[in-house]
Amino acid sequence: MGEAWGVLAAVLSSALGGTSIGATRFLVGFIDPLAIGSFRFGIGMLLLLPLALSQLRAWPPRRDWPGVVGLGLLFFAAFPILFNASLIFTTAARGALALSTLPLLTMLVGAALGSEPLSARKTTGVLVTILGVALALLSGLAMAPAGAWRGDFLMVAAALCMALYSIWSKPFIRRSGPIAFTTLAMAAGAAFLVAASLVRGSFAPVADFGAAQWFGAIYLGAFGAALTFYLWSFALERTTPTRVAISVTVNPIAASLVGAAFLGEPLRWNVMAGIVTVFAGIWIATTEPRSHVDAAVAPDPH
């Protein structure tokens, strides 16, 4: 059951991430991406902090702090910067497809580092989910601005940051638990983004915020950061990095559904076909024989 809960937590995390795209798209018309990241991870960290402080016994040991801070800068600072920069050069659809390479990158990097063995079933599942994302985004992929390859490259670099975070964070999470680890890592990333925002004067438009803008910022912090990345760490504690990473293909699917429900965006046949294909791929990759799973999630000897 621990394995199943991990996969479900990862899928819910990615679905929440997809809904956060709508809030981000709304806020980007008022403040720049650095300020959005500052609100998202700053509010998220403040919401997680009381929970983390109530579990001081599970706080990362001092010897782990440099590693946790480094992973926080990798995931909560470098990743959003690369993600937002990529969308300057490419379309949202192409960016989403580039990000869906995350499970493939996680699987390959995990195998190269010896943390997770490759298997034919897992590889098939990963490739099927990427096909599902491409199918769901079919209409948007045809529109490519000049130099779109630069945005695609930046998004793949962002996915690589996420893959490394998923692999390297697993032993830290096992030693301290998902809440304390996520809080400390998110604090490191938020501190960097807030400092950069202050230097750039990114918070100046906040003076004109109305109720809608504050609701968007608080939603991003509470659901798009605190809950989303707690669930991501919870999943990494219970299953393999590739099985967690494959859930990111749910992200653009959820974004499409939110766009159809709240933003009046059309919901075409290919989106529904993509949803079915993505979940078929997730099922293939997450229903491996028990012996393979046990080998990949063996307890941390430290």
C-alpha positions as CSV (number, residue, x, y, z in Angstrom):
1,M,0.0,0.0,0.0
2,G,2.9,2.4,0.6
3,E,3.9,2.1,-3.0
4,A,0.4,2.8,-4.2
5,W,0.0,5.8,-1.9
6,G,3.3,7.1,-3.3
7,V,2.1,6.9,-6.9
8,L,-1.3,8.5,-6.0
9,A,0.4,11.3,-4.1
10,A,2.7,12.0,-7.1
11,V,-0.3,12.1,-9.5
12,L,-2.2,14.5,-7.2
13,S,0.9,16.6,-6.9
14,S,1.2,16.9,-10.6
15,A,-2.5,17.6,-11.1
16,L,-2.2,20.5,-8.6
17,G,0.8,21.7,-10.5
18,G,-1.3,21.8,-13.6
19,T,-4.0,23.9,-11.9
20,S,-1.3,26.3,-10.8
21,I,-0.4,27.1,-14.4
22,G,-3.8,28.9,-14.6
23,A,-3.0,31.0,-11.5
24,T,0.5,31.7,-12.9
25,R,-0.9,32.8,-16.3
26,F,-3.2,35.2,-14.5
27,L,-0.5,36.7,-12.3
28,V,2.1,37.1,-15.1
29,G,0.0,40.0,-16.4
30,F,0.7,41.9,-13.2
31,I,4.1,40.9,-11.8
32,D,7.2,39.3,-13.3
33,P,8.1,35.6,-13.0
34,L,10.7,36.2,-10.2
35,A,8.0,37.9,-8.0
36,I,5.6,35.1,-8.8
37,G,8.1,32.5,-7.7
38,S,8.8,34.5,-4.5
39,F,5.1,34.5,-3.6
40,R,4.6,30.9,-4.5
41,F,7.5,29.4,-2.5
42,G,7.6,32.1,0.2
43,I,4.0,31.5,1.1
44,G,4.4,27.8,0.7
45,M,7.4,27.7,3.1
46,L,5.5,29.8,5.7
47,L,2.6,27.4,5.6
48,L,4.8,24.4,6.0
49,L,7.0,25.9,8.7
50,P,4.6,25.4,11.7
51,L,4.2,21.7,10.7
52,A,8.0,21.3,10.4
53,L,8.7,23.0,13.7
54,S,6.1,20.7,15.4
55,Q,8.3,17.8,14.2
56,L,11.7,18.9,15.4
57,R,12.9,15.4,16.0
58,A,12.4,14.8,12.2
59,W,14.4,18.0,11.3
60,P,17.3,17.2,8.9
61,P,20.5,16.7,10.9
62,R,23.1,19.4,10.6
63,R,25.3,17.3,8.3
64,D,22.5,17.2,5.8
65,W,21.8,21.0,5.7
66,P,24.3,21.8,2.9
67,G,22.8,19.1,0.7
68,V,19.2,20.1,1.5
69,V,20.0,23.8,0.8
70,G,21.7,22.9,-2.5
71,L,18.8,20.8,-3.6
72,G,16.4,23.6,-2.6
73,L,18.4,26.1,-4.8
74,L,18.3,23.5,-7.7
75,F,14.6,22.8,-7.5
76,F,13.0,25.9,-6.0
77,A,15.2,28.5,-7.7
78,A,17.0,27.2,-10.8
79,F,14.0,25.1,-12.0
80,P,11.4,28.0,-11.9
81,I,13.9,30.4,-13.5
82,L,14.6,28.0,-16.4
83,F,10.9,27.1,-16.7
84,N,9.8,30.7,-17.0
85,A,12.7,31.7,-19.3
86,S,11.8,28.8,-21.6
87,L,8.3,30.2,-22.2
88,I,9.8,33.4,-23.5
89,F,11.0,31.6,-26.6
90,T,8.6,28.7,-27.1
91,T,4.9,28.0,-26.9
92,A,3.2,26.5,-23.8
93,A,2.4,23.3,-25.7
94,R,6.0,22.7,-26.8
95,G,7.2,23.6,-23.3
96,A,4.8,21.1,-21.7
97,L,6.0,18.4,-24.1
98,A,9.6,19.2,-23.3
99,L,8.9,19.1,-19.6
100,S,7.3,15.7,-20.1
101,T,10.7,14.3,-20.8
102,L,11.2,14.4,-17.0
103,P,10.4,10.7,-16.4
104,L,12.7,9.7,-19.3
105,L,15.6,11.8,-17.9
106,T,14.9,10.6,-14.4
107,M,15.0,7.0,-15.5
108,L,18.3,7.5,-17.5
109,V,20.0,9.5,-14.8
110,G,18.9,7.1,-12.1
111,A,20.3,4.2,-14.1
112,A,23.6,6.0,-14.8
113,L,24.0,6.8,-11.0
114,G,23.0,3.3,-10.0
115,S,20.1,4.4,-7.9
116,E,17.3,2.8,-10.0
117,P,17.6,-0.1,-12.5
118,L,16.2,0.2,-16.0
119,S,13.4,-2.2,-17.0
120,A,11.5,-2.8,-20.3
121,R,8.1,-2.3,-18.7
122,K,9.1,1.0,-17.0
123,T,10.7,2.3,-20.3
124,T,7.6,1.4,-22.2
125,G,5.3,3.2,-19.7
126,V,7.5,6.3,-19.8
127,L,7.4,6.4,-23.6
128,V,3.6,5.9,-23.7
129,T,3.0,8.8,-21.3
130,I,5.2,11.1,-23.5
131,L,3.2,10.0,-26.5
132,G,0.0,10.8,-24.6
133,V,1.2,14.3,-23.8
134,A,2.2,14.9,-27.4
135,L,-1.3,13.7,-28.5
136,A,-3.1,16.0,-26.0
137,L,-1.1,19.0,-27.2
138,L,-1.3,18.1,-30.9
139,S,-2.9,21.3,-32.0
140,G,-0.5,23.6,-30.1
141,L,2.7,21.8,-31.3
142,A,2.3,23.0,-34.9
143,M,2.8,26.6,-33.8
144,A,6.5,27.3,-33.4
145,P,7.9,30.8,-33.2
146,A,11.4,31.5,-34.6
147,G,14.1,30.2,-32.3
148,A,11.6,28.0,-30.4
149,W,14.4,25.4,-30.0
150,R,16.0,27.7,-27.4
151,G,12.9,27.5,-25.2
152,D,12.7,23.8,-25.7
153,F,16.3,23.4,-24.6
154,L,15.7,25.5,-21.5
155,M,12.7,23.5,-20.6
156,V,14.6,20.2,-20.9
157,A,17.3,21.8,-18.7
158,A,14.6,22.6,-16.2
159,A,13.4,19.0,-16.4
160,L,17.0,17.8,-15.7
161,C,17.1,19.9,-12.6
162,M,13.9,18.3,-11.4
163,A,15.2,14.8,-12.3
164,L,18.4,15.3,-10.3
165,Y,16.4,16.7,-7.3
166,S,14.1,13.7,-7.4
167,I,17.0,11.3,-7.3
168,W,19.4,13.1,-4.9
169,S,16.7,14.1,-2.4
170,K,15.4,10.6,-1.7
171,P,18.0,9.7,1.0
172,F,17.5,13.1,2.7
173,I,13.8,12.6,2.8
174,R,14.2,9.1,4.4
175,R,16.3,10.5,7.2
176,S,14.1,13.5,8.0
177,G,10.6,13.0,6.5
178,P,8.9,15.0,3.7
179,I,7.6,18.0,5.7
180,A,10.9,19.1,7.3
181,F,12.9,18.4,4.2
182,T,10.5,20.3,1.9
183,T,10.3,23.2,4.2
184,L,14.1,23.7,4.5
185,A,14.7,23.2,0.8
186,M,11.8,25.5,-0.2
187,A,13.2,28.2,2.3
188,A,16.5,28.1,0.4
189,G,14.9,28.6,-3.0
190,A,12.4,31.2,-1.7
191,A,15.2,33.3,-0.1
192,F,17.1,33.4,-3.4
193,L,14.1,34.4,-5.4
194,V,13.0,37.1,-2.8
195,A,16.5,38.6,-2.8
196,A,16.6,38.6,-6.6
197,S,13.1,40.2,-6.7
198,L,14.2,42.9,-4.3
199,V,17.3,43.7,-6.4
200,R,15.1,43.9,-9.6
201,G,12.3,45.8,-8.0
202,S,9.9,43.1,-8.9
203,F,7.5,43.7,-6.0
204,A,6.6,47.3,-7.1
205,P,3.3,46.3,-8.8
206,V,2.1,44.6,-5.7
207,A,0.9,48.0,-4.4
208,D,-1.9,47.8,-7.0
209,F,-3.0,44.3,-6.2
210,G,-6.7,43.7,-5.8
211,A,-8.5,40.7,-4.2
212,A,-8.2,38.6,-7.4
213,Q,-4.4,39.0,-7.5
214,W,-4.0,38.2,-3.8
215,F,-6.2,35.1,-4.2
216,G,-4.0,34.0,-7.1
217,A,-0.8,34.5,-5.1
218,I,-2.2,32.7,-2.0
219,Y,-3.5,29.8,-4.1
220,L,-0.1,29.4,-5.6
221,G,1.6,29.4,-2.2
222,A,-0.9,27.1,-0.5
223,F,-1.8,24.6,-3.2
224,G,0.9,25.2,-5.9
225,A,3.8,25.1,-3.4
226,A,3.0,23.8,0.1
227,L,0.7,21.0,-0.8
228,T,2.1,20.2,-4.2
229,F,5.7,19.7,-3.1
230,Y,4.9,18.1,0.2
231,L,3.0,15.4,-1.8
232,W,6.0,15.2,-4.2
233,S,8.4,14.5,-1.3
234,F,5.8,12.2,0.3
235,A,5.8,10.2,-3.0
236,L,9.6,10.1,-3.2
237,E,9.7,8.6,0.3
238,R,7.5,5.7,-0.8
239,T,8.3,4.8,-4.4
240,T,11.1,5.2,-7.0
241,P,12.1,8.6,-8.6
242,T,10.9,7.4,-12.1
243,R,7.5,6.4,-10.8
244,V,7.1,9.8,-9.2
245,A,8.5,11.7,-12.2
246,I,6.1,9.9,-14.7
247,S,3.2,11.6,-12.9
248,V,4.4,15.0,-14.3
249,T,2.7,14.1,-17.6
250,V,-0.6,14.7,-15.8
251,N,0.4,18.4,-15.4
252,P,-0.4,19.6,-18.9
253,I,-3.6,17.4,-18.9
254,A,-4.8,19.1,-15.8
255,A,-3.9,22.5,-17.2
256,S,-5.9,21.8,-20.3
257,L,-9.0,20.8,-18.2
258,V,-8.7,23.9,-16.0
259,G,-8.3,26.0,-19.2
260,A,-11.5,24.5,-20.6
261,A,-13.4,24.9,-17.3
262,F,-12.4,28.4,-16.2
263,L,-10.7,30.1,-19.2
264,G,-13.0,29.1,-22.0
265,E,-10.3,27.2,-23.9
266,P,-11.6,24.5,-26.3
267,L,-11.4,20.8,-25.2
268,R,-10.7,18.8,-28.3
269,W,-10.8,15.1,-29.0
270,N,-7.0,14.8,-28.9
271,V,-7.0,16.1,-25.2
272,M,-9.3,13.3,-24.2
273,A,-7.3,10.7,-26.2
274,G,-4.1,12.1,-24.5
275,I,-5.6,11.7,-21.0
276,V,-6.4,8.0,-21.7
277,T,-2.9,7.4,-23.1
278,V,-1.1,9.2,-20.3
279,F,-2.9,7.1,-17.6
280,A,-2.3,3.9,-19.6
281,G,1.4,4.7,-19.6
282,I,1.4,5.5,-15.8
283,W,-0.3,2.1,-15.2
284,I,2.3,0.3,-17.3
285,A,5.2,1.9,-15.5
286,T,3.8,1.5,-12.0
287,T,2.6,-2.1,-12.2
288,E,6.0,-3.7,-12.3
289,P,6.7,-7.0,-10.5
290,R,7.2,-6.5,-6.8
291,S,10.9,-7.8,-6.9
292,H,11.9,-4.9,-9.1
293,V,10.2,-2.3,-6.9
294,D,11.8,-3.7,-3.7
295,A,15.3,-3.5,-5.3
296,A,14.7,0.1,-6.3
297,V,13.3,1.3,-3.0
298,A,15.7,-0.5,-0.6
299,P,16.2,1.3,2.7
300,D,18.9,3.9,2.9
301,P,21.8,2.2,4.8
302,H,22.8,5.5,6.5
